[in-house]
Amino acid sequence: VWGGLRMGLSSFSATEVSFLMVAVIQAVAAVVWALGAWAVAEARRAALYWSAWAALSSVTWVVLAMQLQSPPLIGVVCGVLAAMALQRGIRAYIGRAQAPWLPLALLALVVAVGTLAEQPTLQPVHAVVNFGVLACIYFGTARDLYRHGRDDLHLRVPLLLTLPVLLGAMAFASRSLRALLAPDSVLAEMQTHSALNVGSALSYVVLVLMLHAMLMALVTARLVTNLHRLSRHDGLTGMLNRRAIEEALAAQMQRSLRSGEVFAVMMLDIDHFKAINDRHGHAVGDLALKHAAGLLRGDLREVDRLGRYGGEEFLLLLPGLPLVQAHPVAERLREQLASRPLLHGGETIALSVSIGIAEWSGDKAELPRVLAHADAALYRAKAAGRNRVVAQGAAQGTAQVAWSGPGAGE
């Protein structure tokens, strides 16, 4: 069998063997990306596009190896479709839309010129258009990757992310330019066993491996980002989890010790939450938590940090706000929850929240003490009848605002 395989390969030129090598690499990659689409749901659509890119590219190189001197139009079309599939997959993955008419227009141009290129005098035009279209697609893809690296990934050198695609674009552009300036020599080199074809195939092997490495880097970067986010956010409400909100508090304390910036801390607890679970079930209790989290987040500044501290209790950090300014914020949050009950299954489920506020205002109080005062203020709000706001100074430990809410002042 091995001897027969060697004899079969010996009948191919170096150019044809090089082309077949690229085809095999892309065929294997198509299977790998198809398996990846099955295994990773969040990248499924993009991975299917990338699998189509590798498969169509493999077909193109097989066609070129089999009919190098007069490649049929199907090989050219598969090559252009492969580049489009690569671009569509990247755009699907990074969330950038594409005008649907542009790929169709480019494909129609390639098909139209390819049909006319059966006349020998028009073959150089076919090469110029084909390689020019491929260059345009790759340059467009490089632009999308650059913007993604700059705006979404915040890379220091976003150009590095585009390097494989940019190299491909430059290679196709140079082939198009050579076909325009020296059509006879380029066509002769393309249609025969030549160093140009062998070098192009070997260069494409390197380019393909770089492209697959780049795509894997995109997928890996997103997976790492998602894992980092999951490690810092509560899975139910989407808020910061206890560890993350405590880290935010510690970082704020360090900033305040250096700059003297005041900050306020709120402890918020949903009233009678156990009764909601007992009456409606834990699934509805989870919906109530998500509903409350959405209402609380909607009335905060960008610099504020809200986290789920445990169960139905939340913790809110308000940088730069003294107690007197934090209190109206707490009152707005209380009114927001009280005025917008949870609607579920045709039933209205009333929600309210008790809030305790404490302040760090330039004294030497440690963070645990600030949290203890906020917790004590929350306890007083619940003892006063719930659905109330109580504020307490962290340094003195005395109530600066006794309470506000329904029944305040009675």
Summary of the structure (lengths in Angstrom):
residues: 410
radius of gyration: 32.1
end to end distance: 97.8
largest distance: 101.2
contacts: 1327
relative contact order: 0.07
helix: 68%
strand: 12%
